[in-house]
Amino acid sequence: MNRVKEFRKELGISQLELAKDIGVSRQTINMIENDKYNPTLELCLNLARSLQTDLNGLFWEDDFKKKELTHEKRNLH
């Protein structure tokens, strides 16, 4: 799961605008947002730059927080 759509909407840009900025098609952005395409590291870096964030925030931060909360809940019982 990624947060590309969330960051894109926060910036108020369309899929087409993002696609043009990083040199891919709008369809590629759509597939990335819907977890139907695994972007290369280079594309991930371009996405993060264009969306004004880093790779951690874009792809992993939420998953890490969820795992951390689950671990904390287990330790409470």
PDB file of N, CA, C and O in Angstrom:
ATOM      1  N   MET A   1       0.839  -1.175   0.000  1.00  0.00           N
ATOM      2  CA  MET A   1       0.000   0.000   0.000  1.00  0.00           C
ATOM      3  C   MET A   1       0.890   1.246   0.000  1.00  0.00           C
ATOM      4  O   MET A   1       1.926   1.285   0.663  1.00  0.00           O
ATOM      5  N   ASN A   2       0.471   2.250  -0.746  1.00  0.00           N
ATOM      6  CA  ASN A   2       1.242   3.481  -0.794  1.00  0.00           C
ATOM      7  C   ASN A   2       0.331   4.684  -0.591  1.00  0.00           C
ATOM      8  O   ASN A   2      -0.893   4.561  -0.547  1.00  0.00           O
ATOM      9  N   ARG A   3       0.955   5.840  -0.468  1.00  0.00           N
ATOM     10  CA  ARG A   3       0.210   7.065  -0.184  1.00  0.00           C
ATOM     11  C   ARG A   3       0.329   8.079  -1.321  1.00  0.00           C
ATOM     12  O   ARG A   3       0.159   9.279  -1.101  1.00  0.00           O
ATOM     13  N   VAL A   4       0.618   7.609  -2.530  1.00  0.00           N
ATOM     14  CA  VAL A   4       0.792   8.496  -3.679  1.00  0.00           C
ATOM     15  C   VAL A   4      -0.454   9.353  -3.888  1.00  0.00           C
ATOM     16  O   VAL A   4      -0.355  10.572  -4.027  1.00  0.00           O
ATOM     17  N   LYS A   5      -1.611   8.725  -3.909  1.00  0.00           N
ATOM     18  CA  LYS A   5      -2.855   9.464  -4.146  1.00  0.00           C
ATOM     19  C   LYS A   5      -3.085  10.511  -3.058  1.00  0.00           C
ATOM     20  O   LYS A   5      -3.473  11.643  -3.348  1.00  0.00           O
ATOM     21  N   GLU A   6      -2.847  10.131  -1.823  1.00  0.00           N
ATOM     22  CA  GLU A   6      -3.037  11.046  -0.697  1.00  0.00           C
ATOM     23  C   GLU A   6      -2.152  12.293  -0.846  1.00  0.00           C
ATOM     24  O   GLU A   6      -2.634  13.417  -0.709  1.00  0.00           O
ATOM     25  N   PHE A   7      -0.868  12.090  -1.125  1.00  0.00           N
ATOM     26  CA  PHE A   7       0.046  13.219  -1.290  1.00  0.00           C
ATOM     27  C   PHE A   7      -0.318  14.050  -2.516  1.00  0.00           C
ATOM     28  O   PHE A   7      -0.256  15.279  -2.476  1.00  0.00           O
ATOM     29  N   ARG A   8      -0.696  13.383  -3.602  1.00  0.00           N
ATOM     30  CA  ARG A   8      -1.060  14.092  -4.840  1.00  0.00           C
ATOM     31  C   ARG A   8      -2.258  15.000  -4.589  1.00  0.00           C
ATOM     32  O   ARG A   8      -2.265  16.162  -4.995  1.00  0.00           O
ATOM     33  N   LYS A   9      -3.264  14.463  -3.920  1.00  0.00           N
ATOM     34  CA  LYS A   9      -4.472  15.259  -3.646  1.00  0.00           C
ATOM     35  C   LYS A   9      -4.175  16.412  -2.690  1.00  0.00           C
ATOM     36  O   LYS A   9      -4.731  17.500  -2.841  1.00  0.00           O
ATOM     37  N   GLU A  10      -3.306  16.183  -1.711  1.00  0.00           N
ATOM     38  CA  GLU A  10      -2.922  17.257  -0.789  1.00  0.00           C
ATOM     39  C   GLU A  10      -2.288  18.425  -1.539  1.00  0.00           C
ATOM     40  O   GLU A  10      -2.466  19.584  -1.167  1.00  0.00           O
ATOM     41  N   LEU A  11      -1.542  18.104  -2.603  1.00  0.00           N
ATOM     42  CA  LEU A  11      -0.898  19.147  -3.405  1.00  0.00           C
ATOM     43  C   LEU A  11      -1.843  19.737  -4.447  1.00  0.00           C
ATOM     44  O   LEU A  11      -1.525  20.745  -5.078  1.00  0.00           O
ATOM     45  N   GLY A  12      -3.004  19.109  -4.626  1.00  0.00           N
ATOM     46  CA  GLY A  12      -3.987  19.614  -5.576  1.00  0.00           C
ATOM     47  C   GLY A  12      -3.590  19.433  -7.025  1.00  0.00           C
ATOM     48  O   GLY A  12      -3.908  20.266  -7.873  1.00  0.00           O
ATOM     49  N   ILE A  13      -2.887  18.332  -7.313  1.00  0.00           N
ATOM     50  CA  ILE A  13      -2.494  18.078  -8.701  1.00  0.00           C
ATOM     51  C   ILE A  13      -3.179  16.820  -9.226  1.00  0.00           C
ATOM     52  O   ILE A  13      -3.516  15.914  -8.464  1.00  0.00           O
ATOM     53  N   SER A  14      -3.375  16.783 -10.520  1.00  0.00           N
ATOM     54  CA  SER A  14      -4.039  15.642 -11.153  1.00  0.00           C
ATOM     55  C   SER A  14      -3.031  14.529 -11.428  1.00  0.00           C
ATOM     56  O   SER A  14      -1.819  14.731 -11.346  1.00  0.00           O
ATOM     57  N   GLN A  15      -3.557  13.359 -11.752  1.00  0.00           N
ATOM     58  CA  GLN A  15      -2.686  12.256 -12.158  1.00  0.00           C
ATOM     59  C   GLN A  15      -1.874  12.655 -13.383  1.00  0.00           C
ATOM     60  O   GLN A  15      -0.688  12.339 -13.477  1.00  0.00           O
ATOM     61  N   LEU A  16      -2.509  13.345 -14.315  1.00  0.00           N
ATOM     62  CA  LEU A  16      -1.822  13.761 -15.541  1.00  0.00           C
ATOM     63  C   LEU A  16      -0.689  14.740 -15.237  1.00  0.00           C
ATOM     64  O   LEU A  16       0.395  14.627 -15.811  1.00  0.00           O
ATOM     65  N   GLU A  17      -0.926  15.689 -14.351  1.00  0.00           N
ATOM     66  CA  GLU A  17       0.123  16.652 -13.987  1.00  0.00           C
ATOM     67  C   GLU A  17       1.307  15.949 -13.332  1.00  0.00           C
ATOM     68  O   GLU A  17       2.460  16.248 -13.641  1.00  0.00           O
ATOM     69  N   LEU A  18       1.024  15.026 -12.438  1.00  0.00           N
ATOM     70  CA  LEU A  18       2.091  14.271 -11.785  1.00  0.00           C
ATOM     71  C   LEU A  18       2.843  13.434 -12.810  1.00  0.00           C
ATOM     72  O   LEU A  18       4.073  13.392 -12.810  1.00  0.00           O
ATOM     73  N   ALA A  19       2.100  12.777 -13.676  1.00  0.00           N
ATOM     74  CA  ALA A  19       2.717  11.937 -14.705  1.00  0.00           C
ATOM     75  C   ALA A  19       3.661  12.750 -15.588  1.00  0.00           C
ATOM     76  O   ALA A  19       4.782  12.320 -15.859  1.00  0.00           O
ATOM     77  N   LYS A  20       3.217  13.913 -16.032  1.00  0.00           N
ATOM     78  CA  LYS A  20       4.058  14.763 -16.883  1.00  0.00           C
ATOM     79  C   LYS A  20       5.308  15.215 -16.141  1.00  0.00           C
ATOM     80  O   LYS A  20       6.389  15.285 -16.725  1.00  0.00           O
ATOM     81  N   ASP A  21       5.161  15.522 -14.859  1.00  0.00           N
ATOM     82  CA  ASP A  21       6.296  15.997 -14.070  1.00  0.00           C
ATOM     83  C   ASP A  21       7.392  14.945 -13.941  1.00  0.00           C
ATOM     84  O   ASP A  21       8.576  15.279 -13.920  1.00  0.00           O
ATOM     85  N   ILE A  22       7.000  13.678 -13.854  1.00  0.00           N
ATOM     86  CA  ILE A  22       8.013  12.633 -13.658  1.00  0.00           C
ATOM     87  C   ILE A  22       8.270  11.799 -14.910  1.00  0.00           C
ATOM     88  O   ILE A  22       9.092  10.882 -14.887  1.00  0.00           O
ATOM     89  N   GLY A  23       7.572  12.110 -16.000  1.00  0.00           N
ATOM     90  CA  GLY A  23       7.875  11.461 -17.274  1.00  0.00           C
ATOM     91  C   GLY A  23       7.271  10.086 -17.483  1.00  0.00           C
ATOM     92  O   GLY A  23       7.885   9.223 -18.109  1.00  0.00           O
ATOM     93  N   VAL A  24       6.070   9.878 -16.961  1.00  0.00           N
ATOM     94  CA  VAL A  24       5.360   8.616 -17.201  1.00  0.00           C
ATOM     95  C   VAL A  24       3.948   8.938 -17.679  1.00  0.00           C
ATOM     96  O   VAL A  24       3.565  10.105 -17.762  1.00  0.00           O
ATOM     97  N   SER A  25       3.180   7.906 -17.992  1.00  0.00           N
ATOM     98  CA  SER A  25       1.800   8.119 -18.438  1.00  0.00           C
ATOM     99  C   SER A  25       0.860   8.269 -17.237  1.00  0.00           C
ATOM    100  O   SER A  25       1.185   7.857 -16.123  1.00  0.00           O
ATOM    101  N   ARG A  26      -0.291   8.855 -17.481  1.00  0.00           N
ATOM    102  CA  ARG A  26      -1.312   8.974 -16.440  1.00  0.00           C
ATOM    103  C   ARG A  26      -1.739   7.585 -15.972  1.00  0.00           C
ATOM    104  O   ARG A  26      -2.014   7.373 -14.791  1.00  0.00           O
ATOM    105  N   GLN A  27      -1.791   6.642 -16.914  1.00  0.00           N
ATOM    106  CA  GLN A  27      -2.186   5.275 -16.571  1.00  0.00           C
ATOM    107  C   GLN A  27      -1.203   4.648 -15.579  1.00  0.00           C
ATOM    108  O   GLN A  27      -1.603   3.893 -14.692  1.00  0.00           O
ATOM    109  N   THR A  28       0.075   4.965 -15.735  1.00  0.00           N
ATOM    110  CA  THR A  28       1.073   4.446 -14.800  1.00  0.00           C
ATOM    111  C   THR A  28       0.813   4.972 -13.396  1.00  0.00           C
ATOM    112  O   THR A  28       0.879   4.218 -12.425  1.00  0.00           O
ATOM    113  N   ILE A  29       0.518   6.255 -13.286  1.00  0.00           N
ATOM    114  CA  ILE A  29       0.206   6.840 -11.972  1.00  0.00           C
ATOM    115  C   ILE A  29      -1.025   6.157 -11.384  1.00  0.00           C
ATOM    116  O   ILE A  29      -1.045   5.823 -10.200  1.00  0.00           O
ATOM    117  N   ASN A  30      -2.041   5.949 -12.199  1.00  0.00           N
ATOM    118  CA  ASN A  30      -3.259   5.283 -11.742  1.00  0.00           C
ATOM    119  C   ASN A  30      -2.952   3.884 -11.227  1.00  0.00           C
ATOM    120  O   ASN A  30      -3.457   3.485 -10.178  1.00  0.00           O
ATOM    121  N   MET A  31      -2.134   3.140 -11.949  1.00  0.00           N
ATOM    122  CA  MET A  31      -1.799   1.773 -11.529  1.00  0.00           C
ATOM    123  C   MET A  31      -0.973   1.776 -10.245  1.00  0.00           C
ATOM    124  O   MET A  31      -1.149   0.902  -9.395  1.00  0.00           O
ATOM    125  N   ILE A  32      -0.072   2.752 -10.095  1.00  0.00           N
ATOM    126  CA  ILE A  32       0.709   2.853  -8.860  1.00  0.00           C
ATOM    127  C   ILE A  32      -0.218   3.147  -7.685  1.00  0.00           C
ATOM    128  O   ILE A  32      -0.113   2.516  -6.632  1.00  0.00           O
ATOM    129  N   GLU A  33      -1.121   4.102  -7.867  1.00  0.00           N
ATOM    130  CA  GLU A  33      -2.047   4.467  -6.789  1.00  0.00           C
ATOM    131  C   GLU A  33      -2.945   3.306  -6.384  1.00  0.00           C
ATOM    132  O   GLU A  33      -3.377   3.233  -5.234  1.00  0.00           O
ATOM    133  N   ASN A  34      -3.227   2.411  -7.301  1.00  0.00           N
ATOM    134  CA  ASN A  34      -4.105   1.272  -7.021  1.00  0.00           C
ATOM    135  C   ASN A  34      -3.340  -0.017  -6.752  1.00  0.00           C
ATOM    136  O   ASN A  34      -3.910  -1.107  -6.792  1.00  0.00           O
ATOM    137  N   ASP A  35      -2.037   0.116  -6.477  1.00  0.00           N
ATOM    138  CA  ASP A  35      -1.175  -1.032  -6.161  1.00  0.00           C
ATOM    139  C   ASP A  35      -1.212  -2.125  -7.225  1.00  0.00           C
ATOM    140  O   ASP A  35      -1.180  -3.314  -6.910  1.00  0.00           O
ATOM    141  N   LYS A  36      -1.280  -1.709  -8.485  1.00  0.00           N
ATOM    142  CA  LYS A  36      -1.278  -2.669  -9.591  1.00  0.00           C
ATOM    143  C   LYS A  36       0.010  -2.588 -10.396  1.00  0.00           C
ATOM    144  O   LYS A  36       0.139  -3.227 -11.440  1.00  0.00           O
ATOM    145  N   TYR A  37       0.964  -1.798  -9.908  1.00  0.00           N
ATOM    146  CA  TYR A  37       2.234  -1.610 -10.604  1.00  0.00           C
ATOM    147  C   TYR A  37       3.305  -1.346  -9.563  1.00  0.00           C
ATOM    148  O   TYR A  37       3.135  -0.494  -8.691  1.00  0.00           O
ATOM    149  N   ASN A  38       4.397  -2.067  -9.652  1.00  0.00           N
ATOM    150  CA  ASN A  38       5.515  -1.859  -8.738  1.00  0.00           C
ATOM    151  C   ASN A  38       6.549  -0.974  -9.416  1.00  0.00           C
ATOM    152  O   ASN A  38       7.265  -1.436 -10.305  1.00  0.00           O
ATOM    153  N   PRO A  39       6.641   0.286  -9.016  1.00  0.00           N
ATOM    154  CA  PRO A  39       7.578   1.205  -9.662  1.00  0.00           C
ATOM    155  C   PRO A  39       9.029   0.877  -9.328  1.00  0.00           C
ATOM    156  O   PRO A  39       9.330   0.301  -8.283  1.00  0.00           O
ATOM    157  N   THR A  40       9.913   1.254 -10.235  1.00  0.00           N
ATOM    158  CA  THR A  40      11.346   1.087  -9.996  1.00  0.00           C
ATOM    159  C   THR A  40      11.779   2.058  -8.906  1.00  0.00           C
ATOM    160  O   THR A  40      11.044   2.981  -8.555  1.00  0.00           O
ATOM    161  N   LEU A  41      12.968   1.842  -8.378  1.00  0.00           N
ATOM    162  CA  LEU A  41      13.499   2.749  -7.363  1.00  0.00           C
ATOM    163  C   LEU A  41      13.616   4.163  -7.926  1.00  0.00           C
ATOM    164  O   LEU A  41      13.290   5.134  -7.243  1.00  0.00           O
ATOM    165  N   GLU A  42      14.078   4.280  -9.157  1.00  0.00           N
ATOM    166  CA  GLU A  42      14.201   5.598  -9.786  1.00  0.00           C
ATOM    167  C   GLU A  42      12.843   6.300  -9.863  1.00  0.00           C
ATOM    168  O   GLU A  42      12.740   7.492  -9.577  1.00  0.00           O
ATOM    169  N   LEU A  43      11.818   5.564 -10.245  1.00  0.00           N
ATOM    170  CA  LEU A  43      10.480   6.143 -10.328  1.00  0.00           C
ATOM    171  C   LEU A  43       9.970   6.522  -8.936  1.00  0.00           C
ATOM    172  O   LEU A  43       9.330   7.561  -8.773  1.00  0.00           O
ATOM    173  N   CYS A  44      10.246   5.699  -7.947  1.00  0.00           N
ATOM    174  CA  CYS A  44       9.851   6.018  -6.570  1.00  0.00           C
ATOM    175  C   CYS A  44      10.510   7.308  -6.099  1.00  0.00           C
ATOM    176  O   CYS A  44       9.864   8.148  -5.472  1.00  0.00           O
ATOM    177  N   LEU A  45      11.786   7.464  -6.400  1.00  0.00           N
ATOM    178  CA  LEU A  45      12.493   8.684  -6.013  1.00  0.00           C
ATOM    179  C   LEU A  45      11.904   9.903  -6.707  1.00  0.00           C
ATOM    180  O   LEU A  45      11.759  10.960  -6.094  1.00  0.00           O
ATOM    181  N   ASN A  46      11.565   9.758  -7.987  1.00  0.00           N
ATOM    182  CA  ASN A  46      10.946  10.860  -8.728  1.00  0.00           C
ATOM    183  C   ASN A  46       9.569  11.206  -8.158  1.00  0.00           C
ATOM    184  O   ASN A  46       9.213  12.379  -8.047  1.00  0.00           O
ATOM    185  N   LEU A  47       8.807  10.183  -7.800  1.00  0.00           N
ATOM    186  CA  LEU A  47       7.498  10.415  -7.177  1.00  0.00           C
ATOM    187  C   LEU A  47       7.653  11.181  -5.867  1.00  0.00           C
ATOM    188  O   LEU A  47       6.951  12.163  -5.625  1.00  0.00           O
ATOM    189  N   ALA A  48       8.565  10.729  -5.035  1.00  0.00           N
ATOM    190  CA  ALA A  48       8.779  11.381  -3.742  1.00  0.00           C
ATOM    191  C   ALA A  48       9.194  12.840  -3.932  1.00  0.00           C
ATOM    192  O   ALA A  48       8.691  13.724  -3.239  1.00  0.00           O
ATOM    193  N   ARG A  49      10.099  13.089  -4.858  1.00  0.00           N
ATOM    194  CA  ARG A  49      10.541  14.462  -5.121  1.00  0.00           C
ATOM    195  C   ARG A  49       9.370  15.317  -5.571  1.00  0.00           C
ATOM    196  O   ARG A  49       9.154  16.412  -5.052  1.00  0.00           O
ATOM    197  N   SER A  50       8.617  14.814  -6.537  1.00  0.00           N
ATOM    198  CA  SER A  50       7.504  15.570  -7.094  1.00  0.00           C
ATOM    199  C   SER A  50       6.403  15.808  -6.060  1.00  0.00           C
ATOM    200  O   SER A  50       5.737  16.843  -6.084  1.00  0.00           O
ATOM    201  N   LEU A  51       6.216  14.854  -5.161  1.00  0.00           N
ATOM    202  CA  LEU A  51       5.171  14.958  -4.143  1.00  0.00           C
ATOM    203  C   LEU A  51       5.679  15.585  -2.842  1.00  0.00           C
ATOM    204  O   LEU A  51       4.964  15.635  -1.841  1.00  0.00           O
ATOM    205  N   GLN A  52       6.921  16.061  -2.876  1.00  0.00           N
ATOM    206  CA  GLN A  52       7.522  16.796  -1.759  1.00  0.00           C
ATOM    207  C   GLN A  52       7.549  16.000  -0.462  1.00  0.00           C
ATOM    208  O   GLN A  52       7.184  16.496   0.604  1.00  0.00           O
ATOM    209  N   THR A  53       7.993  14.751  -0.582  1.00  0.00           N
ATOM    210  CA  THR A  53       8.117  13.890   0.592  1.00  0.00           C
ATOM    211  C   THR A  53       9.330  12.994   0.400  1.00  0.00           C
ATOM    212  O   THR A  53      10.125  13.208  -0.516  1.00  0.00           O
ATOM    213  N   ASP A  54       9.475  12.000   1.251  1.00  0.00           N
ATOM    214  CA  ASP A  54      10.552  11.031   1.084  1.00  0.00           C
ATOM    215  C   ASP A  54       9.950   9.646   0.875  1.00  0.00           C
ATOM    216  O   ASP A  54       8.739   9.458   0.993  1.00  0.00           O
ATOM    217  N   LEU A  55      10.808   8.683   0.563  1.00  0.00           N
ATOM    218  CA  LEU A  55      10.315   7.325   0.286  1.00  0.00           C
ATOM    219  C   LEU A  55       9.619   6.717   1.492  1.00  0.00           C
ATOM    220  O   LEU A  55       8.602   6.038   1.346  1.00  0.00           O
ATOM    221  N   ASN A  56      10.152   6.951   2.670  1.00  0.00           N
ATOM    222  CA  ASN A  56       9.547   6.397   3.875  1.00  0.00           C
ATOM    223  C   ASN A  56       8.108   6.876   4.037  1.00  0.00           C
ATOM    224  O   ASN A  56       7.206   6.072   4.273  1.00  0.00           O
ATOM    225  N   GLY A  57       7.897   8.161   3.912  1.00  0.00           N
ATOM    226  CA  GLY A  57       6.555   8.709   4.057  1.00  0.00           C
ATOM    227  C   GLY A  57       5.611   8.257   2.967  1.00  0.00           C
ATOM    228  O   GLY A  57       4.412   8.092   3.192  1.00  0.00           O
ATOM    229  N   LEU A  58       6.161   8.058   1.786  1.00  0.00           N
ATOM    230  CA  LEU A  58       5.333   7.711   0.634  1.00  0.00           C
ATOM    231  C   LEU A  58       4.915   6.244   0.615  1.00  0.00           C
ATOM    232  O   LEU A  58       3.801   5.919   0.204  1.00  0.00           O
ATOM    233  N   PHE A  59       5.802   5.362   1.059  1.00  0.00           N
ATOM    234  CA  PHE A  59       5.522   3.933   0.905  1.00  0.00           C
ATOM    235  C   PHE A  59       5.466   3.118   2.189  1.00  0.00           C
ATOM    236  O   PHE A  59       4.771   2.103   2.217  1.00  0.00           O
ATOM    237  N   TRP A  60       6.161   3.509   3.250  1.00  0.00           N
ATOM    238  CA  TRP A  60       6.268   2.605   4.389  1.00  0.00           C
ATOM    239  C   TRP A  60       5.794   3.137   5.712  1.00  0.00           C
ATOM    240  O   TRP A  60       5.472   2.338   6.592  1.00  0.00           O
ATOM    241  N   GLU A  61       5.732   4.406   5.908  1.00  0.00           N
ATOM    242  CA  GLU A  61       5.474   4.970   7.227  1.00  0.00           C
ATOM    243  C   GLU A  61       4.193   4.439   7.873  1.00  0.00           C
ATOM    244  O   GLU A  61       4.216   4.045   9.039  1.00  0.00           O
ATOM    245  N   ASP A  62       3.086   4.419   7.146  1.00  0.00           N
ATOM    246  CA  ASP A  62       1.821   3.936   7.715  1.00  0.00           C
ATOM    247  C   ASP A  62       1.890   2.464   8.087  1.00  0.00           C
ATOM    248  O   ASP A  62       1.398   2.067   9.143  1.00  0.00           O
ATOM    249  N   ASP A  63       2.504   1.641   7.218  1.00  0.00           N
ATOM    250  CA  ASP A  63       2.623   0.216   7.515  1.00  0.00           C
ATOM    251  C   ASP A  63       3.432  -0.003   8.788  1.00  0.00           C
ATOM    252  O   ASP A  63       3.081  -0.847   9.613  1.00  0.00           O
ATOM    253  N   PHE A  64       4.514   0.755   8.948  1.00  0.00           N
ATOM    254  CA  PHE A  64       5.347   0.632  10.135  1.00  0.00           C
ATOM    255  C   PHE A  64       4.558   1.016  11.382  1.00  0.00           C
ATOM    256  O   PHE A  64       4.633   0.324  12.397  1.00  0.00           O
ATOM    257  N   LYS A  65       3.805   2.109  11.316  1.00  0.00           N
ATOM    258  CA  LYS A  65       3.019   2.548  12.471  1.00  0.00           C
ATOM    259  C   LYS A  65       1.968   1.511  12.846  1.00  0.00           C
ATOM    260  O   LYS A  65       1.736   1.267  14.030  1.00  0.00           O
ATOM    261  N   LYS A  66       1.326   0.893  11.843  1.00  0.00           N
ATOM    262  CA  LYS A  66       0.316  -0.130  12.125  1.00  0.00           C
ATOM    263  C   LYS A  66       0.948  -1.326  12.824  1.00  0.00           C
ATOM    264  O   LYS A  66       0.390  -1.849  13.789  1.00  0.00           O
ATOM    265  N   LYS A  67       2.116  -1.763  12.339  1.00  0.00           N
ATOM    266  CA  LYS A  67       2.797  -2.900  12.954  1.00  0.00           C
ATOM    267  C   LYS A  67       3.220  -2.559  14.376  1.00  0.00           C
ATOM    268  O   LYS A  67       3.126  -3.395  15.275  1.00  0.00           O
ATOM    269  N   GLU A  68       3.687  -1.327  14.578  1.00  0.00           N
ATOM    270  CA  GLU A  68       4.113  -0.891  15.896  1.00  0.00           C
ATOM    271  C   GLU A  68       2.937  -0.889  16.873  1.00  0.00           C
ATOM    272  O   GLU A  68       3.082  -1.336  18.010  1.00  0.00           O
ATOM    273  N   LEU A  69       1.784  -0.397  16.447  1.00  0.00           N
ATOM    274  CA  LEU A  69       0.597  -0.378  17.300  1.00  0.00           C
ATOM    275  C   LEU A  69       0.136  -1.788  17.637  1.00  0.00           C
ATOM    276  O   LEU A  69      -0.247  -2.059  18.775  1.00  0.00           O
ATOM    277  N   THR A  70       0.169  -2.686  16.661  1.00  0.00           N
ATOM    278  CA  THR A  70      -0.216  -4.073  16.891  1.00  0.00           C
ATOM    279  C   THR A  70       0.707  -4.705  17.921  1.00  0.00           C
ATOM    280  O   THR A  70       0.251  -5.417  18.816  1.00  0.00           O
ATOM    281  N   HIS A  71       2.003  -4.446  17.795  1.00  0.00           N
ATOM    282  CA  HIS A  71       2.986  -4.973  18.736  1.00  0.00           C
ATOM    283  C   HIS A  71       2.727  -4.431  20.141  1.00  0.00           C
ATOM    284  O   HIS A  71       2.799  -5.178  21.117  1.00  0.00           O
ATOM    285  N   GLU A  72       2.427  -3.137  20.249  1.00  0.00           N
ATOM    286  CA  GLU A  72       2.147  -2.534  21.550  1.00  0.00           C
ATOM    287  C   GLU A  72       0.905  -3.145  22.185  1.00  0.00           C
ATOM    288  O   GLU A  72       0.887  -3.385  23.392  1.00  0.00           O
ATOM    289  N   LYS A  73      -0.135  -3.401  21.392  1.00  0.00           N
ATOM    290  CA  LYS A  73      -1.366  -3.996  21.917  1.00  0.00           C
ATOM    291  C   LYS A  73      -1.093  -5.385  22.470  1.00  0.00           C
ATOM    292  O   LYS A  73      -1.613  -5.751  23.524  1.00  0.00           O
ATOM    293  N   ARG A  74      -0.274  -6.163  21.757  1.00  0.00           N
ATOM    294  CA  ARG A  74       0.049  -7.515  22.213  1.00  0.00           C
ATOM    295  C   ARG A  74       0.785  -7.477  23.550  1.00  0.00           C
ATOM    296  O   ARG A  74       0.562  -8.327  24.413  1.00  0.00           O
ATOM    297  N   ASN A  75       1.651  -6.501  23.713  1.00  0.00           N
ATOM    298  CA  ASN A  75       2.425  -6.403  24.949  1.00  0.00           C
ATOM    299  C   ASN A  75       1.590  -5.941  26.136  1.00  0.00           C
ATOM    300  O   ASN A  75       1.996  -6.126  27.283  1.00  0.00           O
ATOM    301  N   LEU A  76       0.437  -5.345  25.879  1.00  0.00           N
ATOM    302  CA  LEU A  76      -0.434  -4.896  26.963  1.00  0.00           C
ATOM    303  C   LEU A  76      -1.206  -6.043  27.590  1.00  0.00           C
ATOM    304  O   LEU A  76      -1.657  -5.930  28.730  1.00  0.00           O
ATOM    305  N   HIS A  77      -1.366  -7.134  26.876  1.00  0.00           N
ATOM    306  CA  HIS A  77      -2.182  -8.252  27.371  1.00  0.00           C
ATOM    307  C   HIS A  77      -1.354  -9.354  27.949  1.00  0.00           C
ATOM    308  O   HIS A  77      -1.897 -10.360  28.405  1.00  0.00           O
TER     309      HIS A  77
END
